[in-house]
Amino acid sequence: MAYEIILATTMAISILFALSLNIITGFCGQVSLGHAAFYGLGAYAGAMLTKAGWPLVAALPPAAIVAGCVGFIVGLASLRVRHDFLAITTMGVSFLFVGVVRKQEWLGGEIGISGIPAVQFGRPGLLVLSIICAGLFAVVAVYIKRSWMGFAFDSIANDEDTARVLGIDVPRFKLWAFVIGTSGAGIAGALYAHHVRYIGPDSFGFVESVTVLAMVIIGGIGSVWAVALAAAVLSVLPLWFQFIDDYKLLIYGLMVFGVVRFSPNGIAGAVQSLVNRRH
């Protein structure tokens, strides 16, 4: 039973992490290759607070705020760059985060932070909390997708210039996408820190950013349920099949290539095509 709880917790946290990137990349069309940095910000903030005596539930909002504030700053940079340049900028944020953490002894430096307190109700309690957070964020994502904000995001993703002509405040909605998405990543990071109970700079490097982006692409950019499904499956594959962990980037890269080549809209697009054929 303990192993199943660990798997389920990993899936729930990964779903939250992937859905948070989906807000930025899937809904608003802003390619981010540094999302793991915000995941790491939440992890470090949550770990430091709980080691100072805070309960995890109380540490989640500050973790979201820290990640969201930095996301706002990065969002400001996104107002001046687009497409490939934005991807390079966010990738730089990931490298910057890792570099800064390595040099800060109060954050554990190269060694990282160990002995992160367990959740009060143990692993079952963490699982329930992770499911609640992932579920609530999924509900928020669906609500955004169906709201005026979702329409604005979709317009920006398709054509920023046309969105401006339609009267959409492009800079404001871009910033909203980054703040919401990075805040969600911060919560996921805090949960992750208490799931593994040890974090270090290497836990939030470029590889993690690429991995979560692969989850979004394979699931189907902009789809809530399909991204959640892809995140759930891809997050536990290395745990089910140990050899996958050694070739994770290669395997995920091949999967992304296959999706882009044969089903550009990912799992969501493939399912929609099957439904259309039946009708």
FENNORUR-V657632 format. One record per run of one state. SS is the DSSP state (@ for helix, = for strand, . for the rest). FROM is the first residue (numbers start at 1). TO is the last residue. Records with the same first field share a line. If there is no record, write none. Layout:
SS=FROM-TO + FROM-TO
//
This chain:
.=1-1 + 28-34 + 52-55 + 79-82 + 104-104 + 108-112 + 115-121 + 147-147 + 159-159 + 166-169 + 197-197 + 200-200 + 205-205 + 220-223 + 241-241 + 247-247 + 263-265 + 279-279
@=2-27 + 35-51 + 56-78 + 83-103 + 105-107 + 122-146 + 148-158 + 160-165 + 170-196 + 201-204 + 206-219 + 224-240 + 242-246 + 248-262 + 266-278
==113-114 + 198-199
//
